[in-house]
Amino acid sequence: MIPYEQRKHAFLKYSAQSTPGGGRTGFLSQLCRLELSQGPIDEDCIRAALEHINNRKDCADFSFVGLMRLCYQYPQHSLLSPQLLEEIHSTILNFKYWVDEPGHDLMFFWTENHQILFNTAEYLAGQLFPTKTFPNANLTGAQHMEKARVKILNWINLRARIGFSEWDSNCYYDEHMAPLINLADFAADPTIANAASKLLDVMFFDIAVDSFNGVFATSHGRTYPRHLLKEEGDALTTTQKIAFDKGTFTSANSMTAVSLATSYRYRVPEIIQQVANHTPEEITNLERHSFDVENAEALGIHPNDPITAMPMWAAGMFADR
C-alpha cells in the first residue's frame, strides 16, 4: 500500500486541481485548496451552496458538511474574504435545523442519513455560536447543542445495537460517514467524538470486508441504478482509494473523501486497512441490520415519542399496521 498520508495528499491534489462545481456540494473541492493553501478560492461556488441552504432545498444538510469543516478548520484563512465568512455565519444562524422548527422548507429530515446530517449540523453550529440566538427557532447555540446531542447519541447507539436501515449503501454510507467525521474532528464533547470515531471504524470495516477491488460489491439497503452500473458510480470508490489504497479517484467533491483527506483527528485504523487488502478466495461475513416493529419498545423506540420514534421513520416503518 502507498502510505496513508500520501494517499490523503494525492486526493487533495486531485480535488484541488478539479474544476469547481455548483449546487449543494460542488464547493467541497475548495476545502482541499484551502488545506493546500492553493488559491484562488472560487467563492461563487461556495455562495451557490449558501443559496441552496438559504432556500431550504432538499439536501441543504449535505452542504453543511463542508460549511462546518470550513468554519472549524479554516476560520481565518487568508484565501477567504471576510465578506464570504459573514455570509456563511448568517446562513448558519438563520437555518431551520429540524422539522419542529418554524418556516416553510423543501427538506427531508427523517431518513437515516438526513437525521445524522441535520443533527450534526445543529450540534456543530450551536457549538460554533453557543451564546448567540438563532432567530428561526429563537434558541441559543447552547440550546441547539443540547437538543442535537440527545439525537446524535441515540442515532449512534442504535446503529451500534441494530445496524442500519440503509445498510452497506454505496451512496448513503457516504452521507452517514461525512457528518460522523465532522463529529470526530470537531465535537468538543469527548463522548460524542469518541462514539462517532468508533462507529466510523465499524463502517470502514463493513466496507473493507464487503468490497471487491475498491467497489462496495454487496447488497445495499438503499441505492440507485447509477451507483451500480459502473465503478465511477460507486460513491465510495474515491473514499476507498484514500482509506485502503483500493478504488479510484472519481469524485473531487465526495463528502466523505474530502472530510477524510482533510481530517487531523480521525484516521482509518491500520488493522482495517490491512483487512481491506487481505483478499482470500472466500470469506463468511455475518451482519445484522434494522429491527422488527414488534421489538421497537424493547429497544427503547416508542412510536409516540418524537425523539425515540425517529428510527422507525428512518426504517420506513411509518406505514406498518
Buried (B, 14 or more C-beta within 10 A) or exposed (E): EEEBEEBBBBBBBBBBEBEBBBBBBBBBBBBBBBBBEBEEBBBEBBBBBBBBBBEBBEBBBBBBBBBBBBBBBBEEBEBBEEEBBEBBBEBBBEBBBBBEBEEEBEBBBBBBBBBBBBBBBBBBBBBBBBEBEBEBBEBBBBBBBEBBBEBBBBBBBBBEEBBBBBBBBBBBBBBBBBBBBBBBBBBEBEEBBEBBBBBBBEBBBBBBBBBEEBBBBBEBBBBBEEBBEEEEBBBBBBBBBBBBBBBBBBBBBBBBBBBBBBBEEBBBBEEBBEBBEEEEEEEEEEEEBBBEEEEBEEBEBEBEEEEBBBBBBBBBBEEEE
